[in-house]
């Protein structure tokens, strides 16, 4: 009997999202065991379930060896339910493991509890799954009972299925599901090449929104796509039904609906015209404060902000020498952060500057990206944008902008200059040089470092750059003009910029850092144009400006990442901020590191 036993559902997802406290005592079920005789750390491997997930990389510490045998846990009589009294977690590369240090057997039921699915240890695979599971129960309140489970590959009889909220669609819908929604966006049919050279085959995506404003993306492939493409029309309402095998995790990079899942329209799915038309797709936003977008890099979010400034539309050259139209729009909200929204192509051209500046804009499905530590937003064809969307949030934001914005100090959001926890992110030069830290993340790892400037390379510290805003490419002088190959333009004047290399050392080692224009201007007290004039007219002052920084100690905010140039990949460390060292904070950080060293096993 298992009905009176409550496992700690979702424990493994919370564990890998770092939401579990050290003193938590989860209740888990043992599904499989394997006793080990050749391990110095664990005596038994245990496949363990929390009722939603099971995880294979769990072990009993070797100190529990006698107790495991005494309680016959390795014989696996039934499916023991245990309370974990103490445990530890380890990470090695991409592999995560959990070691049980102490436990208590609560019962030995004969059956497995629930239908757990395997967790690999990667939390991004199941982001939002527990919230979706909890929302399943909401359907019965608004749309009647839950439908009965289908056979393995049963097609759907739409007339026999109760309606679901779109927000409640998830892989845990064990029965048939059916939604009603208006098509808010429909993409054109296109051909793609399949894996292993298969194809090409056709694909198109569309999005539907229900009466509550919840949206979901639906992807259709091959013959199914061709069959329903002409039937699906924008602004028309449909019933769409299917089974749980059509639901998959949403790719947040391309899915702007905000839903954790999307529907892969397969042969089990049915689309029907709906007589009850939804007049207009409801525009519902769950806006993220602009000051928090650094936590959501690579994801789509909802945004509500005031248009502070609209830049002119510019023509730039792509890497493959195509002309692209681009326009930057600066947004601000009550969090005080000023963020750039980049529009491309038709969106950039069509944006009405005169009618939108100093008004509220709502975006459903803005994509967050980071480049060189600076965060920005962009939209795609499936993003929904409304100026002055109806609702109290718009009124409140506009009132704030008119009354409080004029007296507010605005912050531009930059992960590099903003910094993190100095006590946690302080690193020695040796740790940066001799570990794999630069390669741990695709866009690099941010950290703090304290050191003395040992040398500054003055040659090549300044270069002539393109004067176009947003372009930092080096220009070449051709026929008394400066040519930018990226922008495919020539200019009578160029803009000088810094790219300074300097050697920094601490008690452990030395390393070369790169300092770019904004940070170098702040550090040396002169912009690159002024330094270029000194280099030409007063070489002594030019040299002294750089040499005055040698043998001075500072706190550096840096990013380390792997950089490829001329087919050679090597670590590159960029400086995002230089601060005067506060010795009291530095002392606390060193004490914290010594405490960690003392706690390491001998």
Secondary structure, DSSP 8 states (H G I E B T S, - for coil): --TT----TTHHHHHHTT---TT---EEEEEEEEE-SS-SSEEEEEEEE-SSEEES-EEEEGGGHHHHHHTTTTTT-SEEEEEEEEEEEEEETTEEEEEEEEEEEEEEESS--S--EE--S-GGGGTTHHHHHHHGGGHHHHH-S---B--TT----GGG-----GGG--TT--B-EEEEEEEEEE---EEEE-GGG-EEEEEEEEEEE-TTS-EEEEEEEHHHHHHHTTT--TT-EEEEEE-GGGEEE--TTT--S--SEEEEE-TT-EEEE-SS--SS------B--GGGGGGGTTSEEEEEEEEEEE---EEEE-TTS-EEEEEEEEEE-TT-EEEEEEEEHHHHHH--HHHHTTSEEEEEEEEEEEETTEEEEE--TT-EEEET-SSHHHHHHHHHHHHTGGG---EE-BHHHH---HHHHB--HHHHHHSSGGGSSTT-EEEEEEEEEEEE--TTSEEEE--STT---B-EEETTEEEETTTTEEESS-EEEEEEEEEEE-SS-EEEEEEEHHHHHHHHSS-HHHHHHHHHH-HHHHHHHHHTTTT-EEEEEEEEEEEEETTEEEEEEEEEEEE---HHHHHHHHHHHHHHHHHS--
